[in-house]
Amino acid sequence: MRAAVSGGGHNVRVSATSLPVPDRADRLREALLAAEFTVDGLLDLLGAPAYAALARSETVPALRATRGATRLDTLVRLFLLQQTVPLERARAALPLDEALADGWLVPDAADGTDGTDGTDGAGAGARATVDIRPYGGPEGEDWFIVSDLGCAVGGATGASGRGEVVVLGVGGASTTLAGLTVRTRVESALDLGTGSGIQALHASRHAGHVTATDLNPRALSFTRLTLALSGAGEAELLTGSLFEPVGDRTFDLVVSNPPFVISPAGPDRDGARRTYRDGGMAGDDLCRTLVQQAGAHLADGGFAHFLANWEHVEGEEWQDRLRSWVPRGCDAWIVQREVQDVTQYAELWLRDSGEHETSDPERYARLYDSWLDEFEARKTRSVGFGWITLHRSGAEHPSVVVEDWPHSVEQPLGDTVRSHFARQDYLRAHDDAALLEGRFTLASEVVQEQVGLPGAEDPEHVVLRQHRGMRRATKVDTVGAGFAGVCDGTLSAGRILDAIAQLVEEDAVALRDRTPSSIRLLVEEGYLEPLSD
């Protein structure tokens, strides 16, 4: 989640006196790659158990696995485990003088060794000023995400107790959004609330111009470091609230992992505030505002992707709440992935800010009460989390699909998302008569399952199941199963139904009349793929 509210917009001249400079990042990158400080290199060095433990912020297995004196051992201890290492080891692993001069490392009087590697723990050393985390790009690129020390997934300390403007590294939400994003070649892309820059980094592969914004100037500094160290092109860096920094400009792609946490106001609010997660608006107003304003900043045919929280309010259907957010001229696909009751939600974010570990139980209880008071006042019973995708179709009758889908999916989903909206365009342009004239193929990942008692002559029901993308499953009747099985693009839907009518001895006209709605559902959910007219 990224900061993206309040403040005016203007170009940022990154002047991070306490952060490294990116001017010679290419030399550091060469050293990291030469030492195999990559995703694959880490897995080979640490082994699967220690690698997984590091992702859970458990560092002991990784410390044990890096007791040697290789360059990779040194880099893991420096940048992932936040250990001070002897200067001679640092010099062997990277261009030390440049790293010190540019601020990636600082001198430390003690080398911080723990005695497990045969040293006596004495002597001058160096320590890292930032967390540098290897990250694999979609085409196998070796990228690096730069964040505050200990604030990447698997960092040594986590974000608890950090300042308000802490900048997190890559996490599950970041990778989810990256996987959802449609990756077609575009002229312009906007990463709104960029944080450490992961979305801008992805966009740099397929956008002619990338703009990254954030309320937190430190985040823009980290984005610049991430892009430079990953060998990507520079982005336009702007600071400010929501769409304020970009004025009335439009983009082919907008992505945002915003500070969507629904948190309370009150006297203790600032004590637990985190800019990366708390947007400063009441309830889910930040997410609503972001989605509603996005329509004016999307170019024709453009896509916008957001992660969001939304309230489930007493006396209101949550689906209707979200439909009201969709801007005019946009199709939308909104997927709810998880729902938490208000107690679970409050506990989750109190843990995130370290309040569950406080030595002041009265403060914890007071903060917990403030969350529940806020939810009670707003009649909020639970909070949903999910994905919101907009497509600027300009359609007079937009398609708005809102669904609850807590089941497993196969990432990346960018192609699935793009195909979803292409199918909406097709269905909107074809009435029932045109649909029956159309030709379809069964999607390659779809299989048919028959469910019934062993030995029974006929199955109780037939299921079509997707093994990729959303991994949906739907029951179909005999006609639906037969229709889907025959769809190979050769015959029109109407001719297939005529043949089925003869087989099942049903009136062909009646079958044609009642079947288009079923065909529409199979097309909308991706079981059938229409061929071009």
N, C-alpha and C positions, 0 to 999 in steps of 0.2 A: 504494500500500500504506500502511496506516495503523497506528499504534500502538494496541494494545488488550489488553495483558497486564500483570498484577501491579498492586498498589496497591488501596486501598479505594475504595468508591463514596460520593460525596457531591455535593451541588449545588455548582457552581462560580460564584463571583462573579468574573467575569473582571477581573483587575487587571493588565493588561499594561502595565507602566510604559514599555516600549520600543515598544509598538504603538499604532496610532491608536485613537481612541475612535469608536464608531459613532453617537453621539448626533445628529450633524447630517449623517449620510451622505446624506440626501435632497438636500441642497444640492449636494454633490459629484456625486451621480448626475445631477442636472439639468444640471450643467455638462458632464459627460462626454457625455451624450446630445446636448446642443446643439452640441457640437463634432464629432458623428458618430464618437465613439470607440466604435465597435461593430464586430462582425465584418464586416459589409458595408462600413462606412466604411474599415476597415483594408485590405480587399482592393482597394477603389477607389484608395486612396492609394498603397499599396505596389506594386500589380500582383502578378500571380500568382507570378512567379519570386521576388521579394523576400519575399513572404508565405510561400512554401514554404521559402525559405532560413531565415527566422526560426524556423520550426517545427523546423529542423535545428540550431538554436542558432548559426546564422551570421548575424551582425548587420551586416556591411558593406553589403550591398544595402539594408537598411532605413535605415541611416545616410545613405546617398546619397539615398534617396527622401524623407527628411525634412529636407532642407537649407533648406526654406522657413521662413516665419515664421507659418504658419497655426496656429490653436489645435490642430488635430489633429496637426500636426507636433510641436508642443510636448509634447502628452500622450503620444505614442508615445515620444519621447525620454526623458521623465520615467519613465514606468511600465513600458515594455517594454525599453528599451535602457539604463536606469539611468544616464542622462546628467544632469549638472547643467545647468540652463537659466537664463538671465538672469531676474531677478525680474520685470521688466516683462512678459516673455513668459508667465511663470507666472500673473501677475495677469490677463492678458488671457484665459487659458484656463480659469481656475477661481477660486472664491472664495479667494484666497490667504491672507488673514488667518485665515479659519476653518480652512483646510487646515494652516496652520502651528500654530495653536492646538490643533487636535485631533490633530496628530501624523502626518498623512498625508505632509507634507513637512517638511524641516528646512532651515535656512539653510546655505549653503555659500559660502565666501569667493571661490572662483573659479567662473566660469560653465561651465567645462568644454567650451567649444566648440572645434572642431577647425580652425577657419579656413575650412572649406568653404562656410560660409553668409555670408561677407562680414564677419564680426565680427572683432575683434582679440583675443578671448579674455579680455578684462579685465572686471572688475566683479563685483558681488555676484550670487549666484545661489541656486537652491534645488534640492534633490534629493529623490527619493521615499524613503520608509522601507519601502515594501512594493511587491510586484509586483501590479498590477491588470490583469487580462487580460479583455478582452471575450469573452463566451461566449453563443452563441445557444441559447435555450430551444427545446423541441420545438414550440411554437406560435409561433415567431418572437420570443419574448421577448428583450429585451436585458438580459442578466445580466452580472455581473462576479465573477470568482473572484480572491480575495485570498490571496497566499501570500508566503513569504519572497522577498526580492529574488533574482532570477536562478534561481528554483527552479520556475518554471512551464515547460512545454514551450516551447522557443524562448527561454528566458531567456538572459541574456548570459553567465552563468558556469556554470549547472548546479548540481547538489547536491554535486559533488566538493569535498572539503575543508571542508564545512559541519559544524556541530556536530551532536551526536547528536539533538537535538530539533528539527531543521530541519523545516519544514512545506512540503511540495510543493504545487504548483498542479495544474491539470487536466492529465491525460495520457491516453495510449491506454487504459490499464487503467480509468481513471475513466469514460471515455466508453463503453467496452465494457459495464461494469456498468450504467451508466445506460440503455443501449439494451436490455439484457436484462430489465430490471425490468418486471413486470406493473403497468400504470398504471390500476388501477380505483380508484374512490372508496373510501377506507377511513377508519375512525375514528382509528387510531393507526399510526404508523410509527416504526421504530427504525433509525437510521444508526449502526452499531457501528464505532468507529474512524473518525471522520468526517473527519479531516485538515483540508483547507481548506473542507469543507462542501458539495461539489458534490452528493452524494447527498441530503443534507438539503434542499438547494435544490430539487432535482427533486421530492422528496416533498412539499414545501410546497404544490405545485399541487393535490394530490389527497388529502392526509391532513388530518383535522381537528386532529390533534395530532402534532407531530414531536419526537422525542427524539433527541439526538445525543450520543454518548459518545466519549471518547478517553482514553488514558493520559496524553497530553501536554497540559497545560493551555494551552500556546501554540496548539495545534491548535483548541481550543474558542474561543479568542480570534479566530482567523482565521475560523472558521465563523460567528461572530457578525458579523464584518465583512462576509463574503460575503453573508449574508442581508440585512443592513441596506443595503449598497450596491446590491443587486439589487432592492430594493423588496419583499422577501418578508417574511412574518410571522416573529416570533421563534420560536426553538426552545427546548425544555428542554435545557440543557447539563449533562452529568454527566461526572465523571471516574472512571476505574477500569478494572479488568481484565475483558475479555470481558463476560459478562452480570452481573457483580457489581453495577454501578451501578444496575440496574433491579430487583434483588431477584427476586421471583417473578412480576412483571408479564408479561402476554402482549400481543402486538402482531399486528395484521393484516398487517403488512409488516415484514420485517427485511432490511436490505441491509448488506453489509460487503465492503470491499476491504482485507482485513487484512494485517498484516505477515507474509506467507506465505513469505518467503525461507528456504530450508533452509540454515543457515549453521553453522559449527563453533564449539565452545567451545574454550577454551585461553587461554594467556597473551597472545596477540595479538588475541584476539576483540574486546576493547573498543576497540582501536585502529582497527578498521574498522566499528564498530557504527553502525547508523542506525536510530533508533527507528521511522521510518516503514516500514521493510522487515523488520526482524529481530524476531521475536516472543519470543525468549529461551527457547523450548522445543526439545527435541531433535527432529531430523528434521522430519516433517510433523505432529507432535503438536498444534501449535497449530490447524491447519486441522481435524484430526480432532476435537479438543475443541470447537471452535466449532460444527461441524456437529452433533455429538452433543448438545450442550446446547441447540441451537436448537429442537428439538422441544418442549421444556417451555415455551418462550417464544412459541410460535405459537398464535394463536387459531384456532378451528375455521375451516377454509377459507382460512387465511392462507398467504402465500408468503414464503419466505426465499431470497435470492439471494447467492451468494458467489463470489468469485474465489479460486483456491487453487492451490498446488503439492502434488504428492504423489510419493512415492518409488516407483520401480520396483525391487523388491527381488528378489534372486536366489532362485529356488525358489518364488516367489509370483506369482500372476496379479494385475496391478494392478487389474483390474476387481473381483476379490473383495475386495481391500483397501478399495476405496471403498464397496462394498456394505455392508461391516461398519460403516461410519460412520453409515449412515442411521438416524435415531431411529425408534422404534416409533410407529406411527400416521401416518407421513408417506410419501407418494409422493415419488420423486426422479427427476430427470433430470440426469445427469452427463455432460458433454461434454468430452473431452480435445481440446484445440486444438493442442498442440505438445508435443514431447518433445525434450529435450536430453541428450546424454551428460554425465557428471559433469565432464569437462574444459571443455566449452562452458559449462556452468552456472557453474562456479567463475570462469571468465574474465569472464563477463557481469557478475557482482556485484562482482568486484574492480575492473572498469572503473567500475561505478556509484559506488564509494567513492573513485575516483581513484587507486587503488593502481598501476594500469598506468603512470601518469605519474610515479611516485615516482623520486627520485634515488638511492634505496637499493634496488638490485636484489636484494640479499640478503633484505631484508624482504619484497619481493614474492614471492620464491621460497618463503620461510618460510610466508607466508600461503597461497599456492597449495597447498603441501604439507599445511597444516592442513585445508584443504577436502577434499583427496583422502584424507587419513588418516581423516577423519570418515566419508566415504562408504564407504571400504573396511571400516571397523569395523562399519558398519550393513548391509553387503552390498548397498549401493545401486548400481545400474548406470546408471540414468538418472533424470531428473526430469520429470514431466508437469505441464503447466499447462492449466487449463481452468475451466469454469463448473460450479457446483453449485446446483441449484434444488430446494427442498423445497416440498411442498404438504401442508398439514395436512388430510388427507382423513379420518382416523380409520378407514380401511378395514381390515378383518380380514386381507385379502390385498393388501398394498400393491404398487403398481407401481414397480419400480426399474429404470430404463433407464440403462445405462452404455455409452457408445459413443465411438469414436475418430473425430473429424471435423475433419481439418486443412484442409478445403476452404473456399472463400469462402462467406460468408453475407451476407444483406442486413439491415443494421441500420436501424431498431430492430427487435428481435425480441420485444418484450414481448407483442404479440398472438399471435405464434407459440408462445411459451411457455405462455400461458394456454390456447390451443387444444389444445396437447399434453396437458395434464392433463385438460381436459374430455373429450378422446377416451379417455383412460385410464378415466375414470369410466364412459363409455358402454360400453366393451369389457368392463369388469368386471361390468357389470349385465346383459350379454347373452350367453347361451350360444349355441351354434351354431344351434340351432333359432330362437332369437329374432333372431339375426343375419340369417338367411335371410328372416325376415319384415320386416326393416328396409328402409328406402329410403335411397338415397344420391345425392349429386351429386358430379360431378368438380370438384375445386377449380379455381377460375377461372384460376390461374396455371400449371396443368399443361398441357403439350403432349406430343404423341406423336411420336417419331422412329423411322423405319424404317431399319435398317442392313443393307446387303447389297451384293453386287457389282452394278455398273451393268448394266441389262438383264435381271437375274434376275427370274423370275416372282414369287418369294416372297422376302421379306426374311430375312436370317439370324437377326435378332432384332429385337424391338420394345422401345423404351425410353420410359418415362414420365419426364418431366423437369419439375421445379419451377423457375420463374423468379423466385420470391420466397422470403423466409424462409430456410430451411436450404439451399435450392437442391439438393435431393436428385435423384438419378436412379436408376431401378431397371429391370431387365429384366423383361419379362412375356412369357408365352406367348400363343398366339393367343386362348385363352379369356380370359386376363386383360385383353388389349388390347380385345377385344370387349366384355367386361363393363364396363370403365371407360368406354369410349366411349358406352355406352348409358345410363349412370347420369345421369339428369336429374331424379330425384326422383319420377318417375311410377309406375314399377313396383317391386315388391319385389325384393330380390336373388334370391330363389328363383325368381320368375317369369322374370327375365332369364336365369338359368341354364337353366331349362327350354327357353326359346327357343333358346339357344345350343346345347344338346344336340341339338335337332332339326337345326340347321344343320350341325353337325359330325358328325352321325350317331353320337352317343355316348349311352350309357345315362344318363338324366336322374338317376336315384337315385345312381348312382356319381359323377356330376359334383357333385351336391349334397353328397355325403359328403366329397369331397376338396378342395372349394373354400373352405370357411370360413376355413382358416388363411391362405390368400392374401388373402382379404378383410380379415382382421384386420390383416395387415401393411400393406395399402394404407391402412387407416383410421389405424393407429397412426402411420404416417409422414406423414400429411396429404395423401395423394393423393385420398382419398375423404372427404367430409364427411357424417356421418349426419344425417338429418332427425329432428326431434322425433317421438316416438311418438304 
